Every structure is written in C-alpha cells, then in structure tokens.
C-alpha cells in the first residue's frame, strides 16, 4: 500500500486547509481498514486528528471536531481532510495513514507534507 498526500504548503490564517490522500495498491473500502490524518507541529508530538472507516463512518478528536472534516471519493480511492479557520498553531507536517481493525496504531504512512499557516 502507498499513500501520498497532496495540498497547499502555505495557507493564510482563517482559511480552510484541504489535504487529499491518494491510496495505491489497496482499496479504501476494504473491510476493517481505517484511513486517517495525523500531524506533528514543530517541536511537538504526533497528534491524531481524524479517521474514516471502510464503511464511511468518521471519527474525530474532540479538540478538532468543530473545525475538521474527513470525506472520501471511492471512485478515485482518495480521502480528504478539510481543516477550517486555521491559525499558525495548525502549522505542522501532516501525514495520511492507514489502520487495520483499530485506529490505535497506523501500519502505513504517507511521506508527510509540510503545511505552514502564515499571512
């Protein structure tokens, strides 16, 4: 399985950040797999953000529930994160990941994409 993030590297405060993950050699609708986003701000630990199950069910970390959404395009085998009202605190490396049976530990990671929020 390969995961590849794509999206803008620079976003202005208050805008919405869209990030897309394209999955190869594996279907996002295969039973018992979850797909999600994790980020790592500079100098900080990894932060679990959102996930979407093979069934389409979605999961959010409480702190981002009002700003984040995750969706998927099964025809393109892609899933997308939308993070609204961004601030400089959203500056981070964003990773798309895959989980199997549980969202506790990702087994495949994209290479990560740097996103900077700045005016």
C-alpha distances in whole Angstrom, upper triangle without the diagonal:
4,7,10,13,17,20,24,24,28,29,33,34,34,32,28,25,22,19,16,12,10,7,6,5,6,9,11,13,12,15,15,12,13,12,14,16,17,20,22,26,27,29,28,25,22,22,20,21,20,17,17,16,15,19,19,21,21,22,24,25,29,30,28,28,31,29,25,24,20,20,17,17,16,17,15,12,13,15,17,19,23,25,29,32,30,32,32,31,28,27,24,21,18,15,12,10,9,12,12,16,17,17,19,16,12,10,7,9,10,13,15,18,22,24,27,30,33,36
4,7,10,13,17,20,21,24,26,30,31,32,29,26,22,20,16,13,10,8,6,5,7,8,11,12,15,15,18,17,14,14,12,14,15,16,18,20,23,25,27,26,24,20,21,20,20,19,17,17,17,17,20,20,22,21,22,23,25,28,29,26,27,30,27,24,22,19,19,16,17,16,17,14,11,12,13,16,18,21,23,27,30,28,30,29,29,25,24,21,18,16,12,10,10,10,13,15,18,19,18,20,17,13,11,8,8,7,9,12,15,18,21,24,27,30,33
4,7,10,14,17,18,21,22,26,27,28,25,22,19,16,12,10,6,6,5,6,9,9,11,11,15,15,18,17,14,13,10,11,11,13,15,17,20,22,24,23,21,18,18,17,17,16,14,15,16,16,19,18,20,19,19,20,22,25,25,23,24,26,24,20,19,16,16,14,15,15,16,13,10,9,10,12,14,17,19,23,26,24,26,26,25,22,21,18,15,12,9,7,7,8,12,15,18,18,16,18,16,12,11,8,6,5,8,9,12,15,17,21,23,27,30
4,7,10,14,14,18,19,23,25,26,23,20,16,14,10,8,5,5,7,8,12,13,14,13,17,18,21,21,17,16,12,12,12,13,14,17,19,21,23,23,21,18,19,18,17,17,16,16,18,18,21,20,22,20,21,21,22,26,25,23,24,26,23,20,19,16,16,14,15,16,16,13,11,9,11,11,13,16,18,21,24,22,24,24,23,20,19,16,13,11,9,7,9,11,15,18,21,21,19,21,18,15,15,11,9,5,7,8,9,13,15,18,21,24,27
4,7,10,11,14,16,19,21,22,19,16,13,10,7,6,4,7,9,12,15,15,16,15,18,20,22,22,18,16,12,11,10,12,12,14,17,18,21,21,20,17,17,16,15,15,15,16,18,19,22,20,21,19,19,19,20,23,23,20,21,23,20,17,16,14,14,14,14,16,17,14,13,10,10,9,10,13,15,18,21,18,21,20,20,17,16,13,11,8,7,6,10,13,16,19,22,22,19,21,19,15,16,13,10,6,7,7,6,10,11,15,17,20,23
4,7,9,12,13,17,19,20,17,15,11,9,6,5,6,8,11,14,18,18,18,17,20,22,25,25,21,19,15,14,12,14,14,16,18,20,23,22,22,19,19,18,17,17,17,18,20,21,23,21,23,21,21,21,22,25,24,21,22,23,19,17,16,14,15,14,15,17,17,14,14,11,11,9,10,12,14,17,19,17,20,20,20,16,15,14,12,10,10,10,13,16,20,23,26,25,22,24,22,19,20,16,14,10,10,9,7,10,10,14,16,19,21
4,6,9,10,14,16,17,13,11,8,6,5,6,9,11,15,17,21,21,21,19,23,25,27,27,23,21,17,15,13,15,14,16,17,19,22,22,22,20,19,19,17,17,18,19,22,23,25,22,23,21,21,20,21,24,22,19,21,21,17,15,15,14,15,15,16,19,19,16,16,13,12,10,10,10,12,14,16,14,17,17,18,14,13,13,12,10,12,12,16,18,22,25,28,27,24,25,24,21,22,19,16,13,13,11,8,9,8,11,13,15,17
4,5,7,10,13,15,12,10,8,7,8,10,13,15,18,21,25,25,25,23,26,29,31,30,27,24,20,18,15,16,15,16,16,18,21,22,22,20,20,20,18,19,20,22,25,26,28,25,26,24,24,22,23,25,23,20,22,21,18,16,17,17,18,18,19,22,23,19,20,16,16,13,12,12,12,14,15,13,15,15,16,13,12,12,12,11,14,15,18,22,25,28,31,29,26,28,27,24,25,22,19,16,15,12,9,9,7,9,10,12,14
4,7,10,13,15,13,12,9,10,10,12,14,17,20,22,26,26,27,25,28,30,32,32,28,25,21,19,16,16,14,15,14,15,18,19,20,19,19,20,18,20,22,23,27,28,30,27,28,25,25,23,23,25,23,20,23,23,19,18,19,19,20,21,22,25,26,22,22,19,18,15,14,14,14,15,16,13,14,13,15,12,10,10,10,10,13,15,19,22,25,29,31,30,26,28,26,24,25,22,19,16,14,11,7,6,5,6,8,10,13
4,7,10,12,10,11,9,11,12,15,17,20,23,26,29,30,30,28,31,33,35,34,31,28,24,21,18,18,15,16,14,15,19,20,21,20,20,21,19,21,23,25,29,30,32,29,30,26,26,24,24,25,22,20,22,22,18,18,19,20,22,23,24,27,28,25,25,21,20,17,15,14,13,14,14,11,12,11,13,11,9,11,12,13,16,18,21,25,28,32,34,32,28,30,29,26,28,25,22,19,18,14,11,8,6,5,6,7,9
4,7,9,7,8,7,10,11,15,18,21,24,27,31,30,30,28,31,33,35,34,30,27,24,21,18,18,16,16,15,16,20,20,22,21,19,21,18,20,22,24,28,30,31,28,28,25,24,22,22,23,20,18,20,19,15,15,17,18,20,22,23,27,28,25,25,21,20,16,14,12,11,11,10,8,9,9,12,10,9,12,13,13,17,18,22,25,28,32,34,32,28,29,29,27,29,27,23,21,20,16,13,11,7,6,5,6,8
4,6,6,8,9,12,15,18,21,24,28,31,34,34,33,31,33,36,38,37,33,30,27,24,20,21,18,19,17,18,21,21,23,23,21,23,20,22,25,27,30,33,34,30,30,27,26,23,23,24,21,18,21,19,15,16,19,20,22,25,26,30,31,28,28,25,23,19,17,14,12,11,9,8,8,9,12,11,11,14,16,16,20,22,25,29,31,35,36,34,31,32,31,30,32,30,26,24,23,20,16,14,11,8,5,5,5
4,5,8,10,13,16,20,23,26,29,32,36,35,34,31,34,37,38,36,33,30,27,23,20,20,18,18,16,17,21,20,22,22,20,22,19,21,24,26,30,33,33,30,29,26,25,22,21,21,18,16,18,16,13,15,18,20,23,25,27,31,32,30,30,26,23,20,17,14,11,10,7,5,5,7,10,9,10,14,17,17,21,22,26,29,31,35,36,33,30,31,31,30,32,31,27,25,25,21,18,16,12,10,6,6,6
4,7,9,13,16,19,23,26,29,32,36,35,34,31,33,36,37,35,33,29,26,23,20,21,19,20,18,20,23,22,24,23,21,22,19,20,23,25,29,31,32,28,27,24,23,20,20,20,17,15,16,14,11,13,16,19,21,24,26,29,31,29,29,25,23,19,16,13,10,7,4,5,6,10,12,11,13,16,19,18,21,23,26,29,31,34,35,33,29,31,31,30,33,31,28,26,26,23,20,18,14,13,9,10,10
4,7,10,13,16,20,23,26,29,33,32,31,28,30,33,35,34,31,27,24,21,19,20,18,20,18,20,24,23,24,23,21,21,18,19,22,23,27,29,30,26,26,23,23,20,20,20,18,15,17,14,11,12,14,17,18,21,23,26,27,25,26,22,20,16,14,10,9,6,5,6,8,11,13,11,13,15,17,17,20,21,24,27,29,33,34,32,28,30,30,29,31,29,26,24,24,21,18,16,13,12,9,10,10
4,6,10,13,16,20,23,26,30,28,27,24,27,29,31,30,27,24,21,18,16,17,16,18,17,20,23,22,23,21,19,19,15,16,18,19,23,25,26,22,22,19,19,17,18,18,17,13,14,13,9,9,11,13,15,17,19,23,24,22,22,19,16,12,10,7,5,4,6,6,10,12,14,11,13,15,16,15,17,18,21,24,26,29,30,28,25,27,27,26,28,26,23,21,22,19,16,15,12,12,10,13,13
4,7,10,13,17,20,23,26,26,25,22,25,27,29,28,25,21,18,15,13,14,13,15,15,18,21,20,21,18,17,17,14,14,16,18,22,24,25,21,21,18,18,16,17,18,17,13,15,14,10,9,11,12,14,16,18,21,22,20,20,16,14,10,8,6,5,6,8,7,10,12,13,10,11,12,13,11,14,14,18,21,23,27,28,26,23,25,25,23,25,23,20,18,18,15,12,12,9,10,9,12,14
4,7,10,13,16,20,23,22,21,19,21,24,26,26,22,19,16,14,12,14,14,17,17,20,23,22,22,19,18,17,14,13,15,16,19,21,22,19,20,17,17,16,18,19,18,15,15,15,12,10,10,10,11,12,14,17,19,16,16,13,11,7,6,5,7,9,12,11,14,16,16,13,13,14,14,11,13,13,16,19,21,25,26,25,22,24,24,21,23,21,18,16,17,14,12,13,10,13,12,15,17
4,7,10,13,17,20,19,19,16,19,22,24,23,20,17,13,11,9,12,12,15,16,19,22,21,20,17,16,15,13,12,13,14,18,19,21,18,19,16,17,16,17,20,19,15,16,17,14,11,11,10,11,11,13,16,17,14,14,10,9,6,5,7,8,11,14,13,16,17,17,13,13,13,11,9,10,9,13,15,18,22,24,23,20,22,21,18,20,17,15,12,13,11,9,11,10,13,14,17,19
4,7,10,13,17,16,15,13,16,19,21,21,18,15,12,11,10,13,14,17,19,21,24,23,22,19,18,16,14,13,13,13,16,17,19,16,18,16,17,17,19,21,21,18,18,19,16,13,12,10,9,9,10,13,14,11,10,7,6,4,6,9,12,15,18,17,20,20,20,16,17,15,14,11,10,8,12,14,17,20,22,22,19,21,21,17,19,16,14,11,13,11,11,13,13,16,17,20,23
4,6,10,13,13,12,11,14,16,19,18,15,13,9,9,9,12,14,17,19,22,24,23,21,18,17,16,14,13,12,12,14,15,17,15,17,16,17,17,19,22,22,19,20,21,19,15,14,11,11,9,10,12,13,10,9,5,5,6,8,12,14,18,21,19,22,22,22,18,18,16,14,10,9,6,9,11,14,17,20,19,17,19,18,15,15,12,10,8,11,10,10,14,14,18,20,23,25
4,7,10,10,10,10,13,15,18,18,15,14,11,12,12,15,17,20,22,25,27,26,25,21,21,19,18,16,15,14,15,15,18,16,19,18,19,20,22,25,26,23,23,25,22,19,17,14,12,10,10,10,11,8,6,5,7,9,12,15,18,21,24,23,26,26,26,22,22,20,17,14,12,9,11,12,15,17,20,21,19,21,20,16,16,13,12,9,12,12,13,16,17,21,23,26,28
4,7,7,7,7,11,12,15,16,12,12,10,12,13,16,18,21,24,26,28,27,25,21,21,19,18,17,14,13,14,13,16,16,18,18,19,21,23,26,27,24,24,26,24,21,18,15,14,11,11,10,11,9,6,6,8,11,14,17,20,24,27,26,28,28,28,24,24,21,18,15,13,9,10,9,13,15,18,19,17,20,18,14,14,11,10,9,12,14,15,19,20,24,26,29,32
4,5,8,9,12,13,16,17,14,15,13,15,16,19,21,24,27,29,31,30,28,24,24,22,22,20,18,17,17,15,18,18,21,21,23,24,26,30,30,28,28,30,28,24,22,19,17,14,13,12,12,10,8,9,12,15,18,21,24,27,31,29,32,32,31,27,27,24,21,18,15,13,12,12,15,16,19,21,20,22,20,16,15,12,12,11,14,16,17,21,23,27,29,32,34
4,7,10,12,12,15,16,13,15,14,17,19,21,23,26,29,31,33,32,29,26,26,24,24,22,19,18,17,15,19,19,22,22,24,26,28,32,33,30,30,33,31,27,25,21,20,17,16,14,14,12,10,12,15,18,21,24,27,30,34,32,35,35,34,30,30,27,24,21,18,15,14,12,15,15,18,20,20,22,20,17,14,12,13,13,16,18,21,24,26,30,32,35,38
4,7,9,8,11,12,10,12,11,15,17,20,22,25,29,31,33,31,28,25,25,22,22,20,17,15,14,12,15,16,18,19,21,23,25,29,30,28,28,30,29,25,23,19,17,14,14,12,13,12,8,11,13,16,19,23,25,29,32,31,34,34,33,29,29,27,24,21,17,14,12,10,12,12,15,17,17,20,18,15,13,11,13,13,17,19,21,25,26,30,32,35,38
4,5,6,9,11,9,11,10,14,17,20,23,26,29,32,34,32,29,25,25,22,21,18,15,13,11,9,12,13,16,17,19,22,24,28,29,27,26,28,27,23,20,17,15,12,11,8,10,10,6,9,11,15,18,21,24,27,31,30,33,34,33,29,30,27,24,21,18,15,13,11,13,13,15,17,17,20,19,16,15,13,15,15,19,20,22,25,26,30,32,35,38
4,6,9,10,7,8,7,11,14,17,20,24,27,30,32,29,27,23,22,19,18,15,12,9,8,6,9,9,12,13,15,18,21,24,25,23,22,25,23,20,17,13,11,9,9,7,10,10,6,8,8,12,15,18,21,24,28,27,30,31,30,26,27,25,22,19,16,12,11,9,11,11,13,15,14,18,17,14,14,13,14,14,18,19,20,24,24,28,29,33,35
4,6,9,8,9,10,13,17,20,23,27,30,33,35,32,30,26,24,21,20,17,13,10,8,4,7,8,11,13,16,19,22,25,27,25,23,26,25,21,18,15,13,10,10,7,10,11,8,10,11,14,17,20,23,26,30,30,33,34,33,29,30,28,26,22,20,16,14,12,12,12,13,15,15,19,19,17,16,16,17,18,22,22,24,27,28,31,32,36,38
4,7,6,9,11,14,18,21,24,28,31,34,35,33,30,26,25,22,21,18,15,12,9,6,9,11,13,15,17,21,23,26,29,27,25,28,28,24,21,18,16,13,14,11,13,14,11,13,14,17,20,23,26,29,33,32,35,36,34,31,32,29,27,24,21,17,15,11,11,10,11,14,15,18,18,16,15,15,17,18,22,23,25,29,29,33,34,38,41
4,6,9,12,15,19,21,25,28,32,35,36,33,30,26,25,22,21,18,15,12,8,6,8,11,12,15,16,20,22,25,28,26,25,28,28,24,22,18,17,15,16,14,16,17,14,16,16,19,21,24,27,30,33,33,36,37,35,32,33,31,28,25,22,18,16,12,11,9,9,12,14,17,17,16,15,16,19,20,24,25,27,30,31,35,36,39,42
4,7,10,13,17,19,23,26,29,32,33,30,27,23,22,19,19,16,13,11,7,6,8,11,12,13,14,18,20,23,25,24,23,26,26,23,21,18,17,16,18,16,19,19,16,17,16,19,20,24,25,29,32,32,34,35,33,30,31,29,27,23,20,17,14,11,8,6,5,8,10,13,14,13,13,14,17,19,23,24,26,29,30,33,34,38,41
4,7,10,14,16,20,23,26,29,30,27,24,21,20,16,17,14,10,9,6,6,9,11,11,12,13,16,18,22,24,22,21,25,24,21,18,15,15,14,15,14,17,17,13,14,13,16,17,21,23,26,29,29,31,32,30,27,28,25,23,20,17,13,10,7,6,5,6,8,9,12,12,10,10,11,13,16,19,20,22,25,26,30,31,35,38
4,7,10,13,16,20,23,26,27,25,22,18,16,13,13,10,6,6,4,6,9,9,9,9,10,13,15,18,20,18,18,21,20,17,15,12,12,12,14,13,17,16,13,12,11,13,14,17,19,22,26,25,28,28,26,23,25,22,20,17,14,11,8,6,5,6,7,7,7,10,11,9,10,11,12,14,18,18,20,23,23,27,28,31,34
4,7,10,14,17,20,23,25,22,20,16,15,12,11,8,5,5,6,8,11,10,11,10,10,12,14,18,19,17,17,20,18,15,13,10,10,10,12,12,16,14,11,10,8,10,11,14,16,20,23,22,25,26,24,20,21,19,17,13,11,7,6,5,6,9,11,10,8,12,11,9,10,10,10,11,15,14,16,19,20,23,24,28,31
4,7,10,14,17,20,22,19,17,13,11,8,7,5,4,6,9,11,13,12,12,9,9,10,11,15,16,14,14,17,15,12,11,8,10,11,14,15,18,16,13,11,8,9,8,12,13,17,20,19,21,22,20,17,18,16,14,10,8,6,5,6,8,11,13,11,8,11,11,9,11,11,10,11,14,12,14,16,17,20,21,25,28
4,7,10,13,16,18,16,14,10,9,7,6,6,6,9,12,15,17,15,15,12,11,10,11,14,14,12,13,16,14,11,11,9,11,13,16,17,20,18,15,12,10,9,7,11,11,15,17,16,18,18,16,13,14,12,10,7,6,5,6,9,11,14,16,14,11,12,12,10,13,11,9,10,12,10,11,13,13,16,17,21,24
4,7,10,13,15,12,10,7,6,5,5,7,9,13,15,18,20,18,17,14,13,11,11,14,13,12,14,17,15,12,13,12,15,16,19,21,24,21,19,16,13,13,10,13,12,16,18,16,17,17,15,12,13,10,8,6,5,6,7,10,12,15,17,15,11,12,11,10,13,12,9,10,12,9,11,12,13,15,17,20,24
4,7,10,12,10,8,6,5,7,7,10,12,16,19,21,24,21,21,17,15,13,12,15,13,12,15,17,15,13,15,14,17,19,22,23,26,23,21,18,16,14,12,13,12,15,17,14,14,14,11,9,9,6,5,4,6,9,10,14,15,19,21,18,15,15,14,13,16,14,11,11,12,9,9,9,10,12,14,17,21
4,6,8,6,6,5,6,9,10,14,16,19,22,25,27,25,24,21,19,16,15,17,15,14,18,20,17,16,18,18,21,23,25,27,29,27,25,22,19,18,15,17,15,18,18,15,15,13,11,9,8,5,5,7,8,12,13,16,18,21,23,21,17,16,15,15,17,16,13,13,13,10,10,9,10,12,14,17,21
4,6,5,7,8,8,12,12,16,19,22,25,28,30,28,27,23,21,18,16,18,15,15,18,19,17,16,19,20,23,25,27,30,32,29,27,24,22,19,17,17,15,17,17,13,12,10,8,7,6,4,6,9,11,15,17,20,21,25,27,24,20,20,19,18,21,20,17,16,15,12,12,9,9,10,11,14,18
4,5,8,10,12,15,16,19,22,26,28,31,33,31,30,27,25,22,20,21,19,18,22,23,21,20,23,23,26,28,30,33,35,32,30,27,25,23,20,21,18,20,20,16,14,11,10,10,8,6,8,11,14,17,19,23,24,28,30,27,23,22,21,21,23,22,18,18,16,13,13,10,11,10,12,14,18
4,7,10,12,16,17,21,24,27,30,33,35,33,32,28,26,23,20,22,19,20,24,25,23,22,25,26,29,30,33,35,37,34,32,29,27,25,23,23,21,23,22,19,17,14,12,13,11,10,11,14,16,19,21,24,25,28,30,27,24,22,21,21,23,23,20,20,18,16,16,14,15,14,16,18,21
4,7,9,12,14,18,21,24,27,30,32,30,29,25,22,20,17,19,16,17,20,22,20,20,23,23,27,28,31,33,36,33,31,28,25,24,21,22,19,21,21,18,16,14,11,12,11,9,11,13,14,18,19,22,22,26,27,24,21,19,18,19,21,21,18,19,18,15,16,14,15,15,16,19,22
4,6,10,12,16,18,22,24,27,29,28,26,23,20,18,15,17,15,16,19,22,20,19,22,22,25,27,30,31,34,31,29,26,24,22,20,21,19,22,22,19,18,17,13,13,13,10,11,12,13,16,16,19,19,22,24,20,17,15,15,15,18,18,16,17,17,15,16,15,16,17,18,21,25
4,7,9,13,15,18,21,23,26,24,23,20,17,15,13,16,14,14,17,20,18,17,19,18,22,23,26,27,30,28,25,22,20,19,17,18,17,20,21,18,18,17,14,13,13,10,9,9,10,12,12,15,16,19,20,17,14,13,12,12,15,15,13,14,14,12,14,14,15,16,18,21,25
4,6,10,12,16,19,22,24,22,20,17,14,12,9,12,11,11,14,16,15,13,16,16,19,21,24,26,29,27,24,21,18,17,14,16,14,17,18,16,16,16,13,11,12,10,10,9,10,12,12,15,15,18,20,16,13,12,12,12,16,16,14,15,16,13,14,14,14,16,17,20,24
4,7,9,12,15,18,20,18,16,13,10,9,7,10,10,10,12,15,14,12,13,13,16,18,22,23,26,24,22,19,16,15,13,15,14,17,18,17,18,18,15,13,15,12,12,10,10,10,10,12,12,15,16,13,9,9,10,10,14,14,13,14,16,14,15,16,16,18,19,23,26
4,7,11,14,17,19,16,15,11,9,6,5,9,9,7,9,12,11,8,10,10,13,16,19,21,24,22,20,17,14,12,9,11,10,13,15,14,16,17,14,11,14,12,12,10,10,10,11,13,13,17,17,14,11,12,13,13,16,16,14,15,17,14,15,16,15,17,17,21,24
4,7,10,14,15,12,11,7,6,4,6,10,11,8,9,12,11,8,8,7,10,12,16,18,21,20,17,15,11,10,8,10,10,14,16,16,18,19,17,14,17,15,15,12,11,10,10,11,12,15,15,13,10,12,13,12,16,15,14,15,18,15,16,18,17,19,19,23,26
4,7,10,11,9,8,6,5,7,9,12,14,12,11,15,14,11,9,7,9,11,14,15,19,18,15,13,10,10,9,12,13,16,20,19,22,23,21,18,20,18,17,13,12,9,9,9,9,12,12,10,8,11,12,11,14,14,13,14,18,16,17,19,19,22,22,26,29
4,7,8,6,6,4,6,9,12,15,17,15,13,16,16,12,10,7,7,8,12,12,16,15,13,11,8,10,10,13,15,18,21,21,24,26,24,21,23,21,20,16,14,11,11,10,10,12,12,11,10,13,14,13,15,15,15,16,19,18,20,22,21,24,25,29,31
4,5,5,5,6,8,12,15,17,20,18,16,19,19,16,13,10,10,10,13,12,16,16,13,13,11,13,14,17,19,22,25,25,28,29,27,24,26,24,23,19,17,14,12,10,9,10,9,10,9,13,14,13,15,15,16,17,21,21,22,25,25,28,29,32,35
4,6,7,10,12,15,18,21,24,21,20,23,22,19,16,13,11,10,12,10,14,14,11,12,11,14,16,19,21,24,28,28,31,32,30,27,29,27,25,21,19,15,13,11,10,10,10,12,12,16,16,15,15,15,17,18,22,22,24,27,27,30,31,35,37
4,6,9,12,16,19,21,24,22,20,22,22,19,16,13,12,11,12,11,14,16,13,14,13,15,17,19,22,25,28,29,32,33,32,29,30,29,27,24,21,18,17,14,14,13,12,14,14,18,19,18,19,19,20,22,25,25,26,29,29,32,32,36,38
4,6,10,13,17,19,21,19,17,19,19,16,12,10,8,8,10,10,14,15,13,12,10,12,14,16,19,21,25,25,28,30,29,26,28,26,25,21,20,16,16,14,14,15,14,15,14,18,19,18,19,19,20,20,24,23,24,27,26,29,29,33,35
4,7,10,14,16,19,17,14,17,17,15,12,10,10,11,14,14,17,18,16,15,13,14,14,16,18,20,24,24,27,29,28,25,27,26,25,21,20,17,16,15,14,14,13,13,12,16,18,17,19,20,20,21,25,24,25,27,26,29,29,33,35
4,7,10,12,15,13,11,13,14,11,9,7,8,10,14,15,18,19,16,15,11,12,11,13,15,17,20,21,24,26,24,21,23,22,22,18,17,15,14,14,13,15,14,13,11,15,17,16,19,19,19,20,23,21,22,24,23,26,25,29,31
4,7,9,12,11,9,12,13,10,9,9,11,13,17,18,22,21,19,17,13,13,12,14,14,17,19,20,22,24,22,19,22,20,20,17,16,14,14,14,13,15,14,12,9,12,15,15,18,18,18,19,22,21,22,23,22,25,24,28,30
4,6,8,7,6,9,10,8,8,9,12,15,19,20,24,23,21,18,14,13,11,12,12,14,16,17,19,21,18,16,19,18,18,15,15,14,14,15,15,17,17,14,11,13,15,16,19,19,18,20,22,20,20,21,20,22,21,25,27
4,6,6,6,10,10,9,11,12,15,18,22,23,27,26,23,21,17,16,13,14,13,15,16,16,18,19,16,14,17,16,17,15,15,15,15,16,16,18,18,15,12,13,15,16,19,20,19,20,22,20,20,21,19,21,21,24,27
4,5,5,8,10,10,12,14,17,21,24,26,29,29,27,24,20,19,15,15,14,15,16,16,17,19,16,15,19,19,20,18,19,19,19,20,19,22,21,18,15,16,18,19,23,24,23,24,26,23,23,23,21,23,21,25,27
4,6,8,9,9,12,15,18,22,25,27,31,29,27,24,21,19,15,15,12,13,13,13,14,16,13,12,16,16,18,17,18,19,20,21,21,24,24,20,17,17,20,20,24,24,23,23,25,22,22,21,19,20,18,21,24
4,6,5,6,9,11,15,18,22,24,27,26,24,21,17,15,12,11,8,9,11,11,13,15,12,11,14,15,16,14,16,16,18,20,20,23,23,20,17,18,19,19,23,23,21,21,23,20,19,19,17,18,16,19,22
4,6,6,8,10,14,17,21,23,26,25,24,21,17,15,12,11,10,10,12,13,15,18,16,14,18,18,19,17,18,18,19,20,20,23,22,20,17,18,20,20,24,24,23,23,25,22,22,22,20,21,19,22,24
4,6,8,12,15,19,22,25,27,27,26,22,19,16,13,11,9,9,10,12,14,17,16,14,18,19,21,19,20,20,22,23,23,26,26,23,20,22,24,24,27,27,25,25,27,24,23,23,20,21,18,21,23
4,7,10,14,17,20,23,26,25,24,20,17,14,10,8,6,5,7,8,11,14,13,11,15,16,18,16,18,18,20,22,23,26,26,24,20,22,23,23,26,25,23,23,24,21,20,19,16,17,15,18,19
4,7,10,14,17,20,22,21,20,17,13,10,7,6,4,6,9,10,13,16,14,12,15,15,16,13,15,14,16,18,19,22,23,20,17,19,21,20,23,22,20,19,21,18,17,18,15,17,16,19,21
4,7,10,14,16,19,18,17,14,11,8,6,5,7,9,12,13,16,19,18,15,17,17,18,15,15,14,16,17,18,21,21,20,17,19,21,19,22,21,20,19,21,19,18,19,17,19,18,21,23
4,7,11,13,16,15,14,11,7,6,5,6,9,12,15,16,19,21,20,16,19,18,17,14,14,11,13,14,15,18,19,17,15,18,19,17,19,18,17,17,19,17,17,19,17,20,20,23,25
4,7,10,13,12,11,9,6,5,7,8,12,14,18,18,22,24,23,20,21,21,20,16,16,13,14,15,16,18,19,19,17,20,20,19,20,19,18,17,20,19,19,21,19,22,22,26,27
4,6,9,9,8,6,4,6,9,11,15,17,21,21,25,26,26,22,23,22,21,17,16,13,14,14,16,17,19,19,17,21,21,18,20,18,17,17,20,19,19,21,21,24,24,28,29
4,5,6,6,5,6,8,12,14,17,20,23,24,27,29,28,25,26,25,23,19,18,15,16,16,18,20,21,22,20,24,24,21,22,19,19,18,21,20,20,23,23,26,26,29,31
4,5,5,6,8,11,15,17,21,23,27,27,30,32,31,28,29,27,25,21,20,16,16,15,17,18,19,21,20,24,23,20,21,19,19,18,22,22,22,25,25,29,29,33,34
4,6,8,11,13,17,19,23,25,29,29,32,34,33,30,30,29,27,23,22,18,19,18,20,21,23,24,24,27,26,23,23,21,21,20,23,23,23,27,27,30,31,34,35
4,5,9,11,15,17,21,23,27,27,30,31,31,27,27,26,24,21,19,16,17,16,19,21,23,24,23,26,25,22,22,19,19,17,20,20,20,23,23,27,28,31,33
4,7,10,14,17,20,23,27,26,29,30,30,26,26,25,22,19,17,13,14,13,16,17,19,20,19,22,21,18,18,15,16,14,18,18,19,22,23,26,28,31,33
4,7,10,13,17,20,23,23,26,27,26,22,23,21,19,16,14,11,12,12,15,17,19,20,18,21,20,17,18,15,14,13,16,15,16,19,19,23,24,27,29
4,7,10,13,16,20,20,23,24,23,20,21,19,17,14,12,9,11,11,14,16,18,18,16,19,19,16,17,15,14,13,16,15,15,18,18,21,22,25,27
4,7,10,13,16,16,19,21,20,17,18,17,16,12,12,9,12,13,16,19,20,20,17,20,20,17,19,17,15,13,16,14,14,16,15,18,18,22,24
4,6,10,13,13,16,18,17,13,15,14,14,10,11,9,12,14,16,19,21,19,16,19,19,17,19,17,15,14,16,14,13,14,13,16,16,19,21
4,6,10,10,14,16,16,12,14,15,15,12,14,13,16,18,20,23,24,23,19,22,22,20,23,21,19,17,19,16,15,15,13,15,14,17,19
4,7,7,10,13,12,9,12,12,14,11,14,14,17,19,21,24,25,23,20,22,22,21,24,22,20,18,20,16,15,14,12,13,12,15,17
4,5,9,12,13,10,13,15,17,15,17,18,21,23,25,28,29,27,23,25,26,25,27,26,23,22,23,20,18,17,14,14,12,14,15
4,7,10,11,10,12,15,18,17,20,20,23,26,28,31,32,29,26,27,28,27,30,29,26,25,25,21,19,18,14,14,10,12,13
4,7,8,6,9,11,14,14,17,18,21,25,26,30,31,28,25,26,26,25,28,27,24,22,22,19,16,14,11,10,7,9,11
4,5,6,8,11,14,15,18,20,23,27,28,32,33,30,26,27,27,27,30,28,25,24,23,20,17,15,11,9,6,8,10
4,5,5,9,13,14,18,20,23,27,28,32,34,31,27,27,27,26,29,28,24,23,22,18,16,13,10,7,5,6,9
4,5,8,12,13,16,19,22,25,26,30,31,28,24,24,24,24,27,26,23,22,21,18,16,13,11,9,8,10,13
4,6,9,10,13,16,18,22,23,27,28,26,22,22,22,21,24,23,20,19,18,15,13,11,8,8,7,10,13
4,7,9,13,16,19,22,24,28,30,27,23,24,23,22,24,23,19,18,17,13,11,8,6,5,5,8,12
4,6,9,13,15,19,21,25,27,24,21,21,20,18,21,19,16,14,13,10,8,6,6,7,9,12,16
4,7,10,13,17,19,23,25,23,19,20,18,16,18,16,12,11,10,6,5,4,6,9,11,15,18
4,7,10,14,16,20,22,20,17,17,16,14,16,14,10,9,9,5,5,6,7,10,13,16,19
4,6,10,13,16,19,17,14,15,13,11,12,10,7,6,7,4,7,9,11,14,16,20,23
4,7,10,14,17,15,13,14,13,9,11,9,6,5,8,7,9,12,13,17,19,22,25
4,7,10,13,12,10,11,9,6,7,6,4,6,10,10,12,15,17,20,22,26,29
4,7,10,10,8,11,9,5,6,5,7,9,12,13,16,19,20,24,26,29,32
4,7,6,6,8,6,5,6,7,9,12,16,16,19,22,23,26,28,32,35
4,6,7,9,8,7,7,9,12,15,19,20,23,25,27,30,32,35,38
4,7,9,10,10,11,13,16,19,22,23,25,28,29,32,33,37,40
4,5,7,9,10,13,15,18,21,21,24,26,27,30,31,35,38
4,6,7,10,12,13,16,19,18,21,23,23,26,27,31,34
4,7,10,13,14,17,19,19,22,23,24,27,28,32,35
4,6,9,11,14,16,17,20,22,23,26,28,31,35
4,6,7,11,13,14,17,19,21,24,26,30,33
4,7,10,13,14,18,21,23,26,28,32,35
4,7,10,12,15,18,20,24,26,30,33
4,6,8,11,14,17,20,23,26,30
4,5,9,12,14,18,21,24,27
4,7,10,13,17,20,23,26
4,7,10,13,16,19,22
4,6,10,13,16,19
4,7,10,13,16
4,7,10,13
4,6,10
4,7
4
